[in-house]
Amino acid sequence: MLPANLPAHLLFMLFVAFSVYVQTLTGFALSLMLLGLVGLTHLFPLPDAVNAVSFLTIINAATFLQRRRPMRIEPVMMVAVLASMAGSFIGMGILVYLAANALQLLRTLLGLIIIGCALLLWRMGQPRATPSPPRVFAAVGALSGVLGGLFSAAGPPLVYVVYRQPWPLARIQESLIFAFGVGALLRLVVLGLAGQIGAQSLLLAAEAIPVVLLVTLLSANRKPPVSRETLKHLVCLLLIAAGVGMLA
């Protein structure tokens, strides 16, 4: 049986395909890109889209990492992952409150966060000569956890730090996607046990999962069609456009 408002669902799947492709090339941006496009077009309620993104993040991470075996995840990333688990509980609490009491504030907050994160990533400096200490990963992991619990968009703080490490690009991609997959799994388990995942979220996730699998399988081992610097500029411009559109 076809879902009601079929054009909106087809457009959502197109947004998913584009966002997943960007994610597999960069190691980040799935959540911010997809939520920015959904928020800009008012396709579906943001809380439902946020929950659906958690499912997609897990599928994307599992498929991507399976295609890239053996995984090359930096050990210090586990510090960030553990810290993000603690921060995610704060973010989920904020989401539940705002979704019930201040939905427009939730949209405005997402738009501001998208723009701020895009500007932060755009101004990212050159890689450091030496790796950052574990305490830095703990701090940004906690902040990423709050954003992950709130919007299933844990990327920007962790991306900013990880992309400045003197690691190969493949190590950066795999470390980030692993961290985001673990965070999304925790988020779904907690919200699911609390009864905060509705039928609309499950429908959006179900129709998008085949798109995630197909796009990830086709792009996981492909080199980016443009340089790393050009790719960063394009992603940041798209994020800023989506954030400004939401605020306007």
N, C-alpha and C positions, 0 to 999 in steps of 0.2 A: 504493500500500500504506500503510495507516494505521500510525503509530508505536505501539510498545508503550507501555502506560500512557497511553492517550489522555487521560483526565481531567487528568493533570498537564500535558500539552502544551497543552490548551485553557486551563487556568488560567494557564500561562505567557504565552500570547498575550493574555489579558485584562490581566495585569500590564504587558505591553509597551504595550498601547493606552493605559492610564492613565498610564504613565510618559512616553510620547511626548507626550501631550497636555499634561502639566505642563511638559515641556521646551519645547514650542513657545510656551507662554504666558510662561515666565520666562527662557528662554535657558539654563537649567541643570536639574539634578536627574534627568535620565534614568538615568544610571548608578547613582547612590546610591539612588534610589527603587526601581529594578528589582532591583538586587542586594540591597537590604534586604528586599524582599518574597520573593525567591527564598531568601535565607539564613534568613529567619524560618520559611518553610514547608518547607524542606528538599526542594524540588522536584527540584533537580539539583545535582551537584557545583559548588562555587563557581568553580573554575578554568575549567570549561566555560562557565558563565554569564558570567564576566568576558570571555572571548574572544568570545562571541556578542554581548555589548554593544558591543564595538568595531565589529563589522559594522553594527549598528543605528545607532550614532552617526554613522557615515559616511553611511548612507542618509538619515537624518534631516537631517543638515547639507546634503547636496547638494540634497535636495528643498526644504527650507526656503529656502535661499539662492536657488535658481532661481525660486521663487515670489515672492521679495522683490527681484528685480532692479529697478533697479541697486543693487548692494550698497553699503552705507555703513559700511565697516570703518575704524576709526580707525587711522592709520599706526603709532602707538605699539604697537598690538597685535602687530605683527610682531616687536618686541623680545621680547615674552612668548612668542610661538610658537617662536622660535629657542631661547630658554632652556629651554622645556619639552621640546624635542627632546633636549637634553642630559640633562635630569633623567629622562626616560622610560627611558633605558637602565639607570639605577640601580634604578628601580621594577620593571622587567621581571626583572632579576637576582634581586631579593628574592622576587618572585612564584614564579619557577621553583624557588628553594630551599625556600620554605615549602610549596609544593604537594607537593613530594616528601618533605619531612621533618617538617612540623609543620602538618597541615591544620587541626587544631582551633585552633591559634594564629592561623592565617590568618582563621578565622571570627571569633575574638575581636577581632582587630585591626580587621577590617572593621566590626564592631559599634561599637567605640570611636570609630573615625574618623567613622562616620555620625552618632553622637550629638554629637561635638565639632564637626563641621562645621555641623550644624543649629543648635547653640547660637551658633556664631560668626556665622552668617547672620542669626539671629534678633536678635542685638544690634547689627546693622549700623546705623551712624549715618546722619545726613543727608548728602546729597551735598556734596562739597567745593566751595569757591568757585572753585578753579583746578585744572586737571588735575595728577595726580601725575607726577613726573619719570620718565624712561625707566628709571632704575636700580631703581625700585620694581617696574615691570613685569618687569624681568629677574629680580628675586629671587622674586616670586610665580610667574612663569612656570616657573622651575626647580623650585620646590616642587610646583606643579601637575603638572609632568612626572613627578615621582616617584609621585604618587598615580595619574596616568594610566597609567603603566607597570605599577603594582602592581594596581590594581583597575579600570582603564579609567574612572576617576572623577576626572578632573582638575579638576573644577569649583570646589570651595569657596574655595581661596585666591584664585583669579583672579576668581571671582564677587564676593567680598567687596570687592576693590579696584575692579573695573570698575563695580559698582553704586554706588560712592561718587564716580564721576566726574561732572562737570557735563555729561553727554551726554543726548540724548533717549533714551527707552526703546527705540525701534526700533534706534538705533545700538548700544545695549548688547546687545540680543538678537542682532543680526547679527554683531557682533564676537566674542561668546562662542561662538556656534554654529560660526563659522568656525574659531576656535582649537581647539575640541574635535574638529571633524572632521579637521583636519590631524594632531592628536596621535593620534587613533584609527587613521588610515591608516598612520602611521609604526609604531605598535605592531604592527599586523597584518603589515606587511611583514617586520619584524624577527623576530617570533615564528614566522611562516610559514616563513621561510628556515631557522630553527632547528628546525623540526619540532615545535613546541610547540602546534599547533592540531589537535585531534583531531576525529573524526567526529561526536561528540556536539555539539561547538561549532558545526560546520557545519550540522547538522540543526536546532538551535535557531535559528540565524540564518536559515536558509532558510524556516522556517515563520513567522518573525516579520516578515520583510521586507515582505510584502504589508500587514501590519497597520501597520507604520511608514509606508509610502507613503500608505495611505488616511487615517490619522489626521493626518499632516502636511499633506496636500493640503487636508483639510477645515478645519484649524485655523490654518494659517500666516498668513492675513490677517484673522483674526477678533480682535476686541477681547476682553480677558479679561472673564468674566462678573461678576467682583468687582473691587474696587479693588486696586491694586498692593500696598498694605500688608496687606490681608486675605489676598491670595494668598500673600504671604511667610509669614504666620503659619500658614496651613493646611499649606503644604509643610513647614515646619520641624516642626510637630507630628507629621505623618505620618512624617518621617524619624526623629525621636526615638523614636516608638513602634516602628518597625521595628528600630532599633538596640538598644533595651532588650529587645525580644523575642528577638533573636539572642543577647544576653548571658545572658538568663534560661534 
